[in-house]
Amino acid sequence: MRAMEQRFVPPHRPGERAARARVVHDVRWARDAGAAAGCAGLLLVVSLAVEALTGGPDLPDTLLWAALSGALFVVLLPARVVAAPGRVSVRGVCVRRTVRTDRLAALRWSDGIERGLDLRDTDGGHARIELRVLLANPRLWLLLETDARACAGNGTLLKGIGDLDRLARRIERDTARSVFTVSGLD
């Protein structure tokens, strides 16, 4: 009887658990997606409440406010970043871009208004990762930096080594500042 009560656990391929453990997700994505949904929902509720106070919403107005709330959600929803050794995937609302980080050909760090890292691999894949994602996910940054340095060492990464060094200094500086602030030493 005891043997029948045990759950069936499917067999795993060798190394599958270890590979899943090395996958890194953006830890702040769910919170940011929730904030985007909250803002869109708040717009819808407030707009319908104002409509109700001024004579009641009708179907065209309700559809218009729902469409505007949906558009706000799409604009505010951040891209979801997932990394594993050898690859990074950035998934937006309609597009998923995957870059082989073990075959990087170029990277470019832009530190202007839209701060982010543009990656391109030897197969033509390209993606962009925002600075806030790299700062919030040290494991993701370390995985990406390790792969980029390996590509620089084996000769596939020909453009962007200087940008990689600048970005590494920036992330180290911001991380140290955060540690000092949290510990009260700042």
C-alpha positions as CSV (number, residue, x, y, z in Angstrom):
1,M,0.0,0.0,0.0
2,R,2.8,2.4,0.8
3,A,4.4,1.9,-2.6
4,M,1.2,3.0,-4.3
5,E,1.1,6.3,-2.4
6,Q,4.4,7.5,-3.7
7,R,4.4,10.1,-6.4
8,F,5.9,9.3,-9.8
9,V,9.0,11.4,-10.4
10,P,10.1,11.4,-14.0
11,P,13.8,10.6,-14.6
12,H,16.1,13.5,-15.3
13,R,18.8,13.7,-17.8
14,P,22.3,14.0,-16.4
15,G,23.2,17.6,-15.6
16,E,19.6,18.9,-16.2
17,R,19.2,20.1,-12.6
18,A,22.6,21.8,-12.7
19,A,21.7,23.5,-16.0
20,R,18.4,24.7,-14.6
21,A,20.2,26.1,-11.5
22,R,22.5,28.2,-13.7
23,V,19.6,29.9,-15.5
24,V,19.3,33.5,-14.2
25,H,16.1,35.5,-14.4
26,D,15.5,39.2,-13.9
27,V,14.5,39.3,-10.2
28,R,12.6,42.6,-10.5
29,W,10.6,41.7,-13.6
30,A,7.5,40.5,-11.8
31,R,7.4,43.5,-9.5
32,D,7.9,45.9,-12.5
33,A,5.2,44.0,-14.5
34,G,2.8,44.3,-11.6
35,A,3.5,48.0,-11.3
36,A,2.7,48.4,-15.1
37,A,-0.5,46.5,-14.6
38,G,-1.3,48.6,-11.5
39,C,-0.8,51.9,-13.4
40,A,-2.9,50.7,-16.4
41,G,-5.7,49.5,-14.0
42,L,-5.6,52.8,-12.1
43,L,-6.0,54.8,-15.3
44,L,-9.0,52.7,-16.3
45,V,-10.6,52.9,-12.8
46,V,-10.1,56.7,-12.5
47,S,-11.2,57.4,-16.0
48,L,-14.4,55.3,-15.6
49,A,-15.1,57.0,-12.2
50,V,-14.8,60.4,-13.8
51,E,-17.1,59.3,-16.6
52,A,-19.6,58.0,-14.0
53,L,-19.5,61.4,-12.2
54,T,-20.2,63.3,-15.4
55,G,-23.2,61.5,-16.6
56,G,-22.2,57.9,-16.8
57,P,-19.9,56.0,-19.2
58,D,-21.2,54.8,-22.5
59,L,-19.8,51.9,-24.5
60,P,-17.6,53.9,-26.9
61,D,-16.0,55.8,-24.0
62,T,-15.5,52.6,-22.0
63,L,-13.8,51.0,-25.0
64,L,-11.6,54.0,-25.5
65,W,-10.4,54.1,-21.9
66,A,-9.9,50.3,-21.9
67,A,-7.8,50.6,-25.1
68,L,-5.8,53.5,-23.6
69,S,-5.2,51.5,-20.4
70,G,-4.1,48.5,-22.5
71,A,-1.7,50.7,-24.5
72,L,-0.2,52.2,-21.3
73,F,0.4,48.6,-20.0
74,V,2.2,47.6,-23.2
75,V,4.4,50.7,-23.0
76,L,5.2,50.3,-19.3
77,L,5.8,46.5,-19.4
78,P,9.5,45.9,-19.2
79,A,11.3,43.3,-21.3
80,R,11.9,40.0,-19.5
81,V,15.6,39.0,-19.4
82,V,16.7,35.4,-18.9
83,A,20.3,34.3,-19.1
84,A,22.1,31.0,-19.0
85,P,25.7,30.1,-19.8
86,G,26.1,30.8,-23.6
87,R,22.9,32.7,-24.2
88,V,20.7,35.6,-23.2
89,S,17.0,36.0,-24.1
90,V,15.2,39.3,-24.0
91,R,11.4,39.0,-24.4
92,G,9.3,42.0,-25.1
93,V,5.5,42.2,-25.7
94,C,5.7,41.0,-29.3
95,V,9.4,40.1,-29.9
96,R,11.8,37.6,-28.3
97,R,15.5,38.1,-29.1
98,T,18.2,35.6,-28.2
99,V,21.9,36.2,-28.4
100,R,24.5,33.5,-28.1
101,T,26.9,35.0,-25.6
102,D,29.4,32.3,-26.2
103,R,29.7,33.6,-29.7
104,L,29.6,37.4,-29.2
105,A,30.8,39.4,-32.2
106,A,30.1,43.0,-30.9
107,L,28.8,44.8,-27.9
108,R,28.1,48.4,-27.4
109,W,27.4,50.3,-24.1
110,S,25.4,53.5,-24.4
111,D,25.4,55.7,-21.4
112,G,23.0,58.4,-22.7
113,I,19.3,58.8,-22.1
114,E,18.6,55.1,-22.8
115,R,21.4,53.4,-20.9
116,G,21.9,49.8,-22.0
117,L,24.0,47.1,-23.5
118,D,23.5,46.2,-27.1
119,L,24.7,42.6,-27.9
120,R,25.3,41.0,-31.3
121,D,26.5,37.4,-31.9
122,T,28.2,35.8,-34.9
123,D,24.9,34.3,-36.1
124,G,23.4,37.8,-36.5
125,G,21.3,37.7,-33.3
126,H,21.0,40.9,-31.4
127,A,19.4,42.1,-28.2
128,R,19.5,45.1,-25.8
129,I,19.6,44.9,-22.0
130,E,18.9,48.0,-19.9
131,L,21.3,49.1,-17.2
132,R,18.8,48.8,-14.4
133,V,18.4,45.1,-15.2
134,L,22.2,44.6,-15.0
135,L,22.4,46.5,-11.8
136,A,19.5,44.6,-10.1
137,N,20.9,41.2,-11.2
138,P,24.5,40.7,-10.3
139,R,24.4,37.0,-11.3
140,L,23.1,37.9,-14.7
141,W,25.9,40.5,-15.1
142,L,28.6,38.1,-14.0
143,L,27.3,35.4,-16.4
144,L,27.3,37.9,-19.3
145,E,30.7,39.4,-18.4
146,T,32.3,35.9,-18.1
147,D,31.0,34.9,-21.6
148,A,32.0,38.2,-23.1
149,R,35.6,38.0,-21.7
150,A,35.8,34.4,-23.0
151,C,34.7,35.6,-26.5
152,A,37.3,38.4,-26.3
153,G,40.0,35.8,-25.4
154,N,39.1,33.4,-28.2
155,G,38.8,36.2,-30.8
156,T,35.1,36.4,-31.7
157,L,34.4,39.6,-29.8
158,L,36.2,42.2,-31.9
159,K,34.1,45.3,-31.1
160,G,33.3,46.6,-27.7
161,I,36.0,45.4,-25.3
162,G,36.5,49.0,-24.1
163,D,32.7,49.4,-23.6
164,L,32.7,46.2,-21.6
165,D,35.4,47.6,-19.4
166,R,33.6,50.9,-18.9
167,L,30.4,49.0,-18.1
168,A,32.2,46.8,-15.6
169,R,33.6,49.8,-13.8
170,R,30.2,51.5,-13.7
171,I,28.4,48.4,-12.3
172,E,31.2,47.9,-9.7
173,R,30.9,51.6,-8.7
174,D,27.1,51.5,-8.4
175,T,27.2,48.2,-6.5
176,A,29.8,49.5,-4.0
177,R,27.7,52.7,-3.5
178,S,24.7,50.6,-2.8
179,V,26.6,48.4,-0.3
180,F,27.9,51.5,1.5
181,T,24.4,53.1,1.5
182,V,22.7,50.0,2.9
183,S,25.4,49.5,5.6
184,G,25.1,53.2,6.6
185,L,28.7,54.1,5.6
186,D,27.7,56.5,2.9
